[in-house]
Amino acid sequence: MFSRGGRKAHYWTRNKEWIEKNVKDPIDYIQIDHERLRVDGMEWGVNTAELENLRRLTPDVFRPESGGAWHVRYDVLFPPNEATQSNARYCLDRAISILLRKQQHTKTKRWPRRDPRSDPPPIYLESPVFEKASQESRVVHRIASEYEYTIDRIVSGFKPEELYYAITGTKPNVGSGVGPDWVFGYLLKQNEGDVQPFVSAGPPTAAG
């Protein structure tokens, strides 16, 4: 309901050895970090008592894959008068309300706008890419025509007068059966006339 992939479970419950030792039935795959859930509820503007009510008044269910069968677990001592139409309506209303508040919280997030129409800054053929934002750090790559590059941001170097592009480069290994080569580092920003500008356009073709 709130997350997929166990991202909000305690980290140790995502360990393979822990799972093999502690998961005794399918419902044991559900592990809840209750403190994290409580804080999330407060962040969404949800009454945490109602969040706990919803958890207590509904059975534990688990479906390992989309379209698969549901696994269920419930207490045999569950008071019969709790499984009522009134409680069912309450739980449905609370679940819808919580989901709406979570969506509203997500929609309030704002991120810096990136304009895809702006011209990319120059990338320079054969220029060194450094491990850190410093010319004294290790050179991890040199700009090459067979790579495709993305510039993530501009950062100040350890020397304040220097600016660097933080860049990511990938080289497709077409037909090799392995994934692309990948590199990340810092490219010293230089004046336009100081170096030969180069924008990656894929591997060069052989002359006919």
N, C-alpha and C positions, 0 to 999 in steps of 0.2 A: 504493500500500500504506500509506503513512504520512500522506499529505496530499493534498487535492484543491485544484485551482485555482492551483497554483504558489506557495502562500504561503511555502514554505520554500526556494524557489530564490533565487539571488542577485537582488537587485532589478533590476540592469541587464538580466538575461535576460528580464524581463517587459516590456521596452520594445519597442514595435512596430517601431522602426527596427532594433534589434538582431536581432529575430526575422527580419525580411526579409533582413538581411544574412548571418546565420549559420545559419539552419535550411536545410540542404541535403537532408535526407531526413526522413521522419516521426519517427524516433527522436530527432532533434536537438531536438524539443520537450521532451524530458526533460533537465532541467538540475538537477544535484544540488549543493547547498552541502554539501560533505563535512564541513567543520568543524561546521556546524550539526547534521548527522546524527550525528556522533560525540558531540557534547554531549547530544543528545536520547537517544542510546543509554545514556549514563552516567546520565542522569536517570531513565530507565525501569528501570535496574538490569540492562541487557543487556551482555553481554561484547562490546566493540566489535570484537574480532577475529572473532567469529562473525558480526557484522553485515556485516563486509567479506567474509567467506567466502561468505555468502549472495549478496551482490552479484556476486562474481566467478564463482561456479559456476552462475549462471542467466543466460540470454540477456536482452538488453534488449528489452522489449515495450512497446507503446503502443497504447491504444485511445482515439481522439478523442471518442467518445461512447458512452453506455451502449447495449449491444446491437449496436454496430458491429463491423466487422472489426478483428482484431488486426494490428498491424504488428510485425515482429520483425527483430532484427539480432544476428548473432553472428559470431565470429571464425572464418575458414576454417582457421586454424592451431590451432584449439582441439584440444588433445590428445584423441584418441579414447577413451583410457582414463579421462578425466574424466567423460564422459557415461555414467555407470554407474548401476545400480540403487541401489547403496550411496550415491552422491552425491545421487540423487534423494530417497531417504529422509531423508538428513541435511538437505537444504534444506527439505523439507516440515516436518520436526520443528522446525527453527530458526525457520521463518516462523511457525508456530503459537505457539511459545514467545515470540517477540518480540511478536506481537500480544496475547497474554495479559498480558504484562508491561506493555505500553502501556495496556491497558484497566485493569489494576490501579492504575497510576499515576494515570490520569484519575479513577478512583473515589475516590481518597484526597483529592481537592480538596473543600474545604468553603467555602460562601458564607454571608454573613449571611442569616438567615431573614426573609422579609417575610410578614407576616400579612395575607392579603387580607380578613379579617373586620374589621380595625380601621377605625374611622371616618376618612375622609380629613380632613385639616386644612382649614380654611376658605380659600376663594379669593374675592377681593374684587372685585366689579364696579366697573369704571372705575379700579381701582388701577393705578399705574404698574409696569411690569416693566423693571428696569434691566439694562444690558449687563453690569455687574459688581455685586458685592455691596457697593454703596455708593450712597447717595442722590445723590451728586455725579456719578455716571456718567450716560451717555446713556440716555434712556428709549427702549427699543426696541419697546414694545408697551403697550397698556392692556387689562386683562381685559375681555373682551367675551362676550356671551351666545352668539354664533354659533361660538365656539371650544370645543373640548374639551381639557381640561388634564390633565396628569399631573405629580405632584410627585415628583421623583427623590430629593431629600435636603434636609436642613436644614443650613445652613452659617453660621458666624459671619461678620459683615461686617468690613470694614476698620476700622470702629469696633467695639470688642469688645462694647459694650452692645447692638448690633443683631444680630438673627438674620434670615436670609433663607431662603425656599423657593427651591430651584433647580427651575424648572418648564419643561415643554415643552408647547406649545399647537399644535393643528392645527385647521384650518378646512377641511372638505370642500368642494371646488368641484364640487358635483353638477351634471352635465349640461354642464359647461364644456369637457370634453375635456382638461383639464390636471390635474396633480396637486394635492394639498391645499396650502394655505398653511401654513407652519411657522414657529414662533418658539421661541426658547429665551432664558431670562434669569433674573433674580433678583427675587423678590417679597418686599418687607419684611414680616416677620411682625409682626402687631399683636395687641393684646388683643381678645378676642371682642367687647367692647362698643364698640370704637372705630370699627368700620367695618361696613358691611352685608355679611353673609356671602353668598357666592354659589357654588354648585356647578354646573358646566356641565351642562346637560341638552339641548343641541342648540339649533338656531335656534328663535326664538319663532314661534308660528303667528298668522296674522291673525285678528282678532276677526270673528265671524260677524255 
